[in-house]
Amino acid sequence: MDQTAQNRQQQTELYGEPLGDLIRRVGYTLGLTQAKLAEVVGLSAPMLSQLISAQRVKIGNPAVVTRLHALDEFAQRAAAESLDPAEIAAGLTEIRATTGAFTRAAPATTSGPRPGGRVVVREIQDLLRSVASATEIQQVAEKIVADYPDLAEFLTTYGAGRTDDALAHYERHHG
């Protein structure tokens, strides 16, 4: 197996698929050039190119990984909901502003979803999933549910559940 094939295999192990496939799909869905996509996730265009071509394997900055995950999820949502260009632009701005740090969103001043709630939820999910697999998190939740039901629900919802379910949980508790 040549080096590029090995690098693609390592990317698949790290990210679920080769980064070139992921980035091309997201870029196509959202109508982004490679340069614009690099800007949104916080990479230089040459670095993104090296990741796409599998000259490099890993993204070193966890905040970039968080933004790339958020961008992938946003692209799926944009396709499913047929978001208009203004909604896409707003979503890209929100993702670009994500620091990757575990922070609390500012309180909402009106009713409805909290600004940045999806970003906070994704950061919590990424943090939990960086220390344990969804299966491991679910196993821990099952062990503690009798004594700590709220904590078990939190672990299951954010660590092993869907982002939309975690966002609904977040809104119920912080909305």
C-alpha positions as CSV (number, residue, x, y, z in Angstrom):
1,M,0.0,0.0,0.0
2,D,1.4,3.4,-1.0
3,Q,1.8,6.3,1.5
4,T,-1.3,8.2,0.3
5,A,-3.5,5.1,0.7
6,Q,-2.1,4.5,4.2
7,N,-2.7,8.2,5.1
8,R,-6.3,7.9,3.8
9,Q,-6.8,4.8,5.9
10,Q,-5.5,6.6,9.0
11,Q,-7.9,9.5,8.2
12,T,-10.7,7.1,8.0
13,E,-9.8,5.7,11.4
14,L,-9.6,9.2,12.9
15,Y,-12.5,10.9,11.2
16,G,-14.7,8.2,9.9
17,E,-13.8,8.8,6.2
18,P,-10.9,10.3,4.3
19,L,-10.8,14.1,4.8
20,G,-10.8,14.7,1.0
21,D,-14.2,12.9,0.7
22,L,-15.6,14.8,3.7
23,I,-14.4,18.2,2.6
24,R,-15.5,17.8,-1.0
25,R,-19.0,16.7,0.1
26,V,-19.4,19.6,2.6
27,G,-18.0,22.1,0.1
28,Y,-20.3,20.9,-2.6
29,T,-23.4,20.9,-0.4
30,L,-22.7,24.4,1.0
31,G,-21.4,25.8,-2.3
32,L,-18.0,26.6,-0.7
33,T,-14.7,26.9,-2.5
34,Q,-11.7,25.2,-0.9
35,A,-10.4,28.6,0.2
36,K,-13.7,29.6,1.8
37,L,-14.0,26.2,3.6
38,A,-10.4,26.6,4.9
39,E,-11.3,30.1,6.3
40,V,-14.5,28.8,8.0
41,V,-12.7,25.9,9.8
42,G,-9.6,28.0,10.6
43,L,-6.9,26.3,8.4
44,S,-4.6,27.8,5.8
45,A,-5.6,26.8,2.2
46,P,-2.3,24.9,1.7
47,M,-2.8,22.9,4.9
48,L,-6.4,22.0,3.8
49,S,-5.1,21.0,0.4
50,Q,-2.5,18.7,2.1
51,L,-5.2,17.1,4.2
52,I,-7.5,16.6,1.1
53,S,-4.8,15.0,-0.9
54,A,-3.7,12.9,2.2
55,Q,-0.2,14.3,2.2
56,R,-1.0,15.0,5.8
57,V,-3.1,12.7,8.0
58,K,-4.2,14.6,11.1
59,I,-5.6,18.0,12.0
60,G,-3.5,19.1,15.0
61,N,-5.9,21.8,16.3
62,P,-8.9,20.4,18.3
63,A,-10.8,23.6,17.6
64,V,-10.5,23.0,13.8
65,V,-11.8,19.4,14.3
66,T,-14.7,20.8,16.2
67,R,-15.5,23.3,13.5
68,L,-15.2,20.6,10.8
69,H,-17.6,18.4,12.6
70,A,-20.0,21.3,13.0
71,L,-19.6,22.1,9.3
72,D,-20.4,18.6,8.3
73,E,-23.5,18.5,10.5
74,F,-24.5,21.9,9.2
75,A,-24.1,20.7,5.6
76,Q,-26.4,17.7,6.3
77,R,-29.0,20.0,7.9
78,A,-28.7,22.5,5.0
79,A,-29.4,19.7,2.5
80,A,-32.3,18.2,4.5
81,E,-34.0,21.6,5.2
82,S,-33.1,23.3,1.9
83,L,-31.6,26.3,3.7
84,D,-31.4,29.5,1.8
85,P,-28.2,31.4,1.2
86,A,-28.7,33.8,4.1
87,E,-29.3,30.9,6.5
88,I,-26.2,29.2,5.2
89,A,-24.1,32.4,5.6
90,A,-25.4,32.8,9.2
91,G,-24.5,29.2,10.0
92,L,-21.0,29.6,8.5
93,T,-20.5,32.7,10.6
94,E,-21.5,30.8,13.8
95,I,-19.2,27.9,13.0
96,R,-16.3,30.2,12.2
97,A,-16.7,31.8,15.6
98,T,-16.5,28.5,17.5
99,T,-13.4,28.4,19.6
100,G,-13.4,24.7,20.4
101,A,-13.2,25.7,24.1
102,F,-15.7,24.4,26.5
103,T,-17.7,27.6,27.1
104,R,-21.2,28.5,28.1
105,A,-23.3,30.5,25.7
106,A,-24.5,33.9,26.6
107,P,-28.0,34.0,28.1
108,A,-30.8,34.4,25.6
109,T,-32.5,37.7,25.8
110,T,-35.7,36.5,24.0
111,S,-37.6,33.4,24.0
112,G,-36.6,30.7,21.5
113,P,-33.3,28.9,21.0
114,R,-30.2,30.3,22.6
115,P,-27.7,31.9,20.3
116,G,-24.9,29.4,19.7
117,G,-26.7,26.6,21.5
118,R,-25.9,24.1,18.7
119,V,-22.2,25.1,18.9
120,V,-22.1,24.6,22.7
121,V,-23.8,21.2,22.3
122,R,-21.3,20.1,19.6
123,E,-18.4,21.2,21.9
124,I,-19.8,19.1,24.8
125,Q,-20.3,16.1,22.5
126,D,-16.8,16.5,21.0
127,L,-15.3,16.7,24.5
128,L,-17.1,13.6,25.8
129,R,-16.4,11.7,22.6
130,S,-12.7,12.6,22.8
131,V,-12.4,10.7,26.1
132,A,-14.7,7.7,25.4
133,S,-16.6,6.0,22.7
134,A,-20.4,6.3,22.6
135,T,-20.6,2.7,23.7
136,E,-18.4,3.3,26.7
137,I,-20.4,6.4,27.7
138,Q,-23.7,4.4,27.4
139,Q,-22.2,1.6,29.6
140,V,-21.2,4.1,32.2
141,A,-24.7,5.7,32.1
142,E,-26.3,2.3,32.6
143,K,-24.2,1.7,35.7
144,I,-25.1,5.0,37.4
145,V,-28.7,5.5,36.3
146,A,-30.2,4.1,39.6
147,D,-28.2,6.5,41.8
148,Y,-27.7,9.4,39.4
149,P,-30.5,9.5,36.8
150,D,-29.9,13.1,35.7
151,L,-26.2,12.5,35.2
152,A,-27.0,9.3,33.3
153,E,-29.4,11.1,31.1
154,F,-26.8,13.8,30.4
155,L,-24.1,11.2,29.5
156,T,-26.5,9.3,27.2
157,T,-27.9,12.4,25.5
158,Y,-24.6,14.2,24.9
159,G,-22.2,11.3,24.7
160,A,-24.2,8.7,22.8
161,G,-27.2,10.5,21.4
162,R,-28.0,12.6,18.3
163,T,-27.1,16.3,18.3
164,D,-30.7,17.4,17.8
165,D,-31.7,15.4,21.0
166,A,-28.8,17.0,22.9
167,L,-29.8,20.5,21.7
168,A,-33.4,19.9,22.9
169,H,-32.0,18.8,26.3
170,Y,-29.8,21.9,26.4
171,E,-32.8,24.2,25.5
172,R,-35.0,22.6,28.2
173,H,-32.3,23.2,30.9
174,H,-31.0,26.5,29.7
175,G,-33.7,28.0,27.5
